[in-house]
């Protein structure tokens, strides 16, 4: 299972994104390998807000619904994940991690799924787990 970040989803659907071609290849490879893509609700919210700027409300709705219809799975953010995301922020004060990224990292830790499709540098820097030893396996 591969966590799917806002940056990857934007790159996959926005032709003008600098990672678009790379994202198209990555998505094709992931689907060909039958990898299950998953995300969290706050990523979908970020995605919709960003898409709205490029393509408007109605098209943003269609694109997000299309991703879910094609099998993008949503993992809930649990109450303990919120507690962990505040800890992650304190542990990495120099990174200025967004709340969405911290939630994603907390859910990845809880579910022990350490692979992610992202073009966000925070995913390359962060180390998960209490000893901060587990790097994320990035798909790019």
Long-range contacts (C-beta under 8 A, 24 or more apart in sequence): 1-35, 1-36, 1-37, 1-38, 1-73, 1-113, 1-115, 2-30, 2-35, 2-36, 2-37, 2-38, 2-113, 2-115, 2-116, 2-117, 2-139, 3-38, 3-39, 3-104, 3-107, 3-108, 3-113, 3-115, 3-116, 3-117, 3-118, 4-37, 4-38, 4-39, 4-43, 4-72, 4-116, 4-117, 4-118, 5-39, 5-43, 5-101, 5-104, 5-116, 5-117, 5-118, 5-119, 5-120, 5-123, 6-43, 6-46, 6-47, 6-50, 6-100, 6-120, 7-118, 7-119, 7-120, 8-117, 8-118, 8-119, 8-139, 9-39, 9-43, 9-47, 9-67, 10-47, 10-50, 10-51, 11-119, 13-51, 13-63, 14-51, 14-54, 16-54, 19-119, 22-119, 22-140, 23-119, 26-117, 26-139, 26-140, 30-117, 30-139, 36-71, 36-73, 37-71, 37-72, 37-73, 37-117, 38-72, 38-73, 38-74, 38-75, 38-113, 39-72, 39-73, 39-74, 39-75, 39-104, 40-74, 40-75, 40-76, 40-77, 40-100, 40-103, 40-104, 40-107, 41-74, 41-76, 41-77, 42-77, 42-99, 42-100, 42-103, 42-104, 43-100, 43-104, 44-68, 44-74, 45-100, 46-100, 75-107, 75-111, 77-103, 77-106, 77-107, 78-107, 78-110, 80-106, 80-110, 81-106, 81-107, 81-110, 82-106, 84-109, 84-110, 88-126, 91-132, 92-126, 95-122, 95-125, 95-126, 97-122, 97-126, 98-122, 101-126, 108-136, 115-139
